[in-house]
Amino acid sequence: MNVDLYDFNLPEELIAQTPLLERTASRLLTLDKKDGKIAHHTFKDIVDQLQSGDTLVLNDTRVIPARLFGTKEDTGAKAEVLLLKNLGEDRWEALVKPGKKLKSGSVIIFGDELRAVIEEEGDMGERVLRFSYNGIFQEILDRLGQMPLPPYIKEKLNDKERYQTVYSRHEGSAAAPTAGLHFTKELLEEIRNKGVTIAYLTLHVGLGTFRPMSVERVEDHVMHAEYYSVSEETVDILNKARDRGGRIIAVGTTSCRTLETVGNRFKGGSLEPCSGWTDIFMYPGYEFTVVDALITNFHLPKSTLVMLVSALAGREHILHAYEEAIKEKYRFFSFGDAMFIY
């Protein structure tokens, strides 16, 4: 299957540069995965789309200020580091700029309180850095680091919390699970009052989100592994939902990938609490084991995320819905509008 099958013309002005003032003010396109029927709403109407007995699954990861700007110790040249994965013992997997000049042995200085030496170079352009510092690393990162907004967002983010979900808890992500940015605590309470159960899991977003596809065939792409964790409380909720035939609705592709990872791990039986690393790649032909419906944002052409939503709703339905969204000037990607595939 050629990657170009998932290409479409997206006007650059439709890539949202800033979040809306009100989280729930985004637009919502609904797509029936069976017949491709489309309807237009605002996000607060999601309450009307949900039914008593549904289970809504949210990713409670919290984004760390993972982008650091420093200088190369020997030359004074500028250096940029994007932290992706905590490897323990002050070692981190990261992306660096400029990659050609930051090789093993290079030392990067971040002011007076933080420095890093590059210990390893990876196959996908990543580096392993070991940090040294005085004090508490997280506090230093909070002072020196910036929110790791995707490269296609050029505007500065004035309020860091707008790149966090209101239910974020577990720090460790290099990007926000952006479908969750549309929810407020009040909206979640309204959803609970309708008889919808809310469950949480954690997936820390890493290199997979930032790495573009560089292959021609979809099947040749390899996803980068990301850490996930699903608690006993959550699997109890999910198992009960499956037993009674209720819909399991993932909020965001990260929740969807985690649920399907767990579903595949315990195929044919009850789900159990677990954690680990997932590199699941979902594209048309994939058979879903847990997820019935999905709330997600609009994704970029030829991305793994467009392939994931196509696995759920069918490529033709997705491309038609995207065509409609572009015609109606929906806002795309991280700070953009939302879609409910049911």
Residue pairs with C-beta under 8 A, 6 or more apart in sequence:
1 217
1 218
1 219
1 283
1 284
2 216
2 217
2 218
3 213
3 215
3 216
3 217
3 218
3 221
3 302
4 216
4 302
5 218
5 315
6 218
6 301
6 302
6 303
6 306
6 307
6 310
6 315
6 319
7 301
7 302
8 301
8 319
8 322
8 323
8 326
9 301
9 326
10 300
10 301
10 326
10 332
11 326
14 326
14 329
14 330
14 331
14 332
14 336
15 152
15 153
15 300
15 331
15 332
15 333
15 336
16 153
16 331
16 332
16 333
16 334
16 335
16 336
16 337
17 153
17 154
17 155
17 335
18 155
18 157
18 335
19 157
19 162
19 163
19 181
19 335
20 26
20 335
23 43
23 166
23 181
23 182
23 183
23 184
23 187
24 42
24 43
24 44
24 182
24 183
24 184
24 187
25 42
25 43
25 44
26 42
26 43
26 182
26 331
26 336
26 337
26 338
27 40
27 41
27 42
27 43
27 330
27 331
27 337
27 338
28 40
28 41
28 42
28 43
28 45
28 46
28 49
28 337
28 338
28 339
28 340
29 38
29 39
29 40
29 41
29 321
29 324
29 325
29 330
29 337
29 338
29 339
29 340
30 38
30 39
30 40
30 41
30 49
30 339
30 340
30 342
31 37
31 38
31 313
31 317
31 318
31 321
31 339
31 340
31 341
31 342
32 38
32 342
33 312
33 313
33 314
33 317
33 341
33 342
36 313
36 314
36 316
36 317
36 320
36 321
38 320
38 321
38 324
40 328
41 48
41 49
43 182
43 337
43 338
44 187
46 182
46 187
46 191
46 295
46 338
46 340
47 187
47 190
47 191
47 194
49 340
49 342
50 56
50 191
50 194
50 196
50 249
51 194
51 195
51 196
51 247
52 194
52 195
52 196
53 195
53 196
53 241
53 244
53 246
53 247
54 195
54 196
54 197
54 246
54 247
54 248
54 249
55 196
55 197
55 198
55 199
55 237
55 238
55 241
55 246
55 247
55 248
55 249
56 191
56 196
56 197
56 198
56 199
56 249
56 251
57 198
57 199
57 200
57 201
57 234
57 238
57 248
57 249
57 250
57 251
57 255
57 259
58 165
58 167
58 177
58 180
58 183
58 198
58 199
58 200
58 201
58 251
58 252
58 255
59 165
59 177
59 180
59 200
59 201
59 202
59 203
59 251
59 252
59 254
59 255
59 258
60 165
60 167
60 168
60 169
60 170
60 200
60 201
60 202
61 168
61 169
61 170
61 171
61 172
61 173
61 177
61 202
61 203
61 204
61 205
61 254
62 164
62 168
62 169
62 170
62 171
62 172
62 173
63 147
63 148
63 163
63 164
63 168
63 171
63 173
63 174
63 175
63 176
64 83
64 138
64 141
64 145
64 171
64 172
64 173
64 174
65 141
65 142
65 144
65 145
65 146
65 147
65 148
65 160
66 82
66 83
66 84
66 141
66 145
66 147
66 148
66 174
67 80
67 81
67 82
67 83
67 145
67 146
67 147
67 148
68 80
68 81
68 82
68 83
68 110
68 114
68 141
68 144
68 145
68 146
69 78
69 79
69 80
69 81
69 110
69 146
70 78
70 79
70 80
70 81
70 108
70 109
70 110
70 111
70 114
70 116
71 77
71 78
71 79
71 108
71 109
72 78
72 79
72 101
72 102
72 106
72 107
72 108
72 109
73 106
73 107
73 108
73 109
73 115
74 106
74 107
77 98
77 101
79 96
79 97
79 98
79 102
79 108
80 96
80 97
81 94
81 95
81 96
81 108
81 116
81 129
82 94
82 95
82 96
82 148
82 174
82 210
83 92
83 93
83 94
83 141
83 145
83 148
83 174
84 92
84 93
84 94
84 95
84 126
84 174
84 206
84 207
84 210
85 92
85 93
85 174
85 204
85 206
85 207
85 227
86 92
86 172
87 93
87 128
89 130
90 130
90 131
90 132
90 133
90 137
91 119
91 128
91 129
91 130
91 131
92 128
92 129
92 131
93 122
93 126
93 127
93 128
93 206
93 207
94 126
94 127
94 128
94 129
95 125
95 126
95 127
95 207
95 210
96 102
96 108
96 118
96 127
96 129
99 125
102 108
102 118
102 127
103 118
103 121
104 118
104 119
104 120
104 121
105 117
105 118
106 117
106 118
107 115
107 116
107 117
107 118
108 115
108 116
108 117
108 118
108 129
109 115
110 116
110 144
111 144
113 133
113 134
113 135
113 140
113 144
114 131
114 132
114 133
114 140
114 144
115 131
115 132
115 133
116 129
116 130
116 131
116 132
117 129
117 130
117 132
118 127
118 128
118 129
119 127
119 128
119 129
119 130
120 127
120 128
121 127
122 128
124 207
124 211
124 224
126 207
131 137
133 140
138 171
147 157
147 160
147 163
148 174
148 175
149 157
149 163
149 334
150 175
150 209
150 210
150 333
150 334
152 300
152 333
153 334
153 335
157 163
162 181
163 176
163 181
163 334
164 176
165 176
165 177
165 180
165 181
165 183
166 183
166 184
166 185
166 188
167 180
167 183
167 185
167 188
167 200
169 200
169 202
170 202
170 204
170 229
172 202
172 204
172 227
173 204
173 205
173 206
174 204
174 205
174 206
174 207
174 209
174 210
175 205
175 209
175 210
175 334
176 205
176 334
177 203
177 205
177 251
177 252
177 254
177 255
178 252
178 297
178 333
178 334
178 335
179 251
179 252
179 253
179 255
179 295
179 296
179 297
179 338
180 251
180 252
181 334
181 335
182 295
182 338
183 251
188 198
191 198
192 198
197 237
197 241
197 246
199 233
199 234
199 237
199 238
200 231
200 234
201 228
201 229
201 230
201 231
201 234
201 255
201 258
201 259
202 227
202 228
202 229
202 230
202 258
203 226
203 227
203 228
203 229
203 254
203 255
203 257
203 258
203 278
204 226
204 227
204 228
205 226
205 254
206 224
206 225
206 226
206 227
207 224
207 226
208 223
208 224
208 225
208 226
208 279
208 304
211 224
212 303
213 221
213 302
213 303
213 304
215 221
218 283
218 307
221 281
221 304
222 279
222 281
223 279
223 280
223 281
223 304
224 279
225 277
225 278
225 279
226 254
226 277
226 278
226 279
227 275
227 276
227 277
228 258
228 261
228 262
228 275
228 276
228 277
228 278
229 274
229 275
230 258
230 262
230 271
230 273
230 274
230 275
231 273
232 273
234 273
235 262
235 270
235 271
235 272
235 273
238 248
238 259
238 271
238 290
239 270
239 271
241 247
241 248
242 248
242 290
247 292
247 293
247 342
248 259
248 290
248 291
248 292
248 293
249 291
249 292
249 293
249 294
249 295
249 342
250 256
250 259
250 291
250 293
250 294
250 295
251 295
252 294
252 295
252 296
252 297
253 294
253 296
253 305
253 308
253 309
256 282
256 291
256 294
256 296
256 308
256 312
257 278
257 280
257 282
257 308
258 278
259 290
259 291
260 280
260 282
260 286
260 288
260 289
260 290
260 291
261 278
261 280
262 271
262 274
262 290
263 271
263 288
263 289
263 290
263 291
264 280
264 289
265 274
266 272
267 289
271 290
281 304
281 307
282 307
282 308
282 311
283 304
283 307
283 308
283 310
283 311
284 307
284 310
284 311
284 314
284 315
285 311
286 311
288 311
288 312
291 312
292 342
293 340
293 341
293 342
294 309
294 312
294 340
294 341
295 338
295 339
295 340
295 341
296 305
296 309
296 338
296 339
296 341
297 332
297 333
297 334
297 336
297 337
297 338
297 339
298 322
298 325
298 330
298 331
298 332
298 333
298 336
298 337
298 338
298 339
299 305
299 306
299 309
299 332
299 333
300 306
300 332
300 333
306 318
306 322
309 318
309 339
309 341
310 318
310 319
312 341
313 321
313 341
321 339
325 332
325 337
325 339
330 336
330 337
331 337
